């Protein structure tokens, strides 16, 4: 496993397994966050998977004005911090502006750049200057090779703790496809490459203004990613995706994660 990034408190670093970024799309409350974290931590210990809890403290890139954006920035960030200290694990959250980078860095270990914003130089530089690990999602509109320039911006700002995430490429107006050639292509940068399993199954900008998805293909996308050598996986999960306040249409139901990780770990071991 390419663990060339220095993520604080990450366990099972020497397991040679893929690493996992997993959790809800957005923090909906303390209990849901703690319950999901507790469950995934137990699975990460079971399968020796380095684990980072994922949860957005705010969702800025919504299709409709009435879409849920969060419970409040400070409240959500404090929940992320509590998850980290309670379970002694690193946490990751999205940021959308340079100002947010410095605010979120007080609470989390990894700052994530949304795909739509991966070319925003001021955002990338601000994230880099916090000294935190920076996970840059590949824009749906970019070739994998173009991500070298996003990564270079972080490195040029003095931060070598970079991860790149594949999350599908725009296919027509309302669908995404995954070109698995992009994983080894982005690995040429020398940085770990993550497969965002759930977002790559989105069907964005539907006529209702709510993103759709194909969660029945989560296992297919994840298996293929491990088979081609992805360093890590990104999976959004929820106890009941049907009532999730964001991206429920492409989430993995939490009780299905155990069986999936068992299969993925077996594939990794075979390789």
Secondary structure, DSSP 4 states (H G I P E B T S, - for coil): ----S--TT-S-TTS-SPEEEEE-SB---HHHHHHHHHHHHHHHHHHT--EEEE-BS-----SSTTS---S-HHHHHHHHHHHHHHHT-EEEEEE-SHHHHHHHTTT-SEEEE-GGGTT-HHHHHHHHHTTSEEEEEPPTTS-GGGHHHHHHHHHHTT---EEEEE--EE-SSS-EE--THHHHHHHTTTSEEEEETTGGGEE-S-TTSS-EE-GGGHHHHHHHHHHTT-SEEEEEEETTGGG-SSSGGGPEEGGGHHHHHHHHHHHHHH-
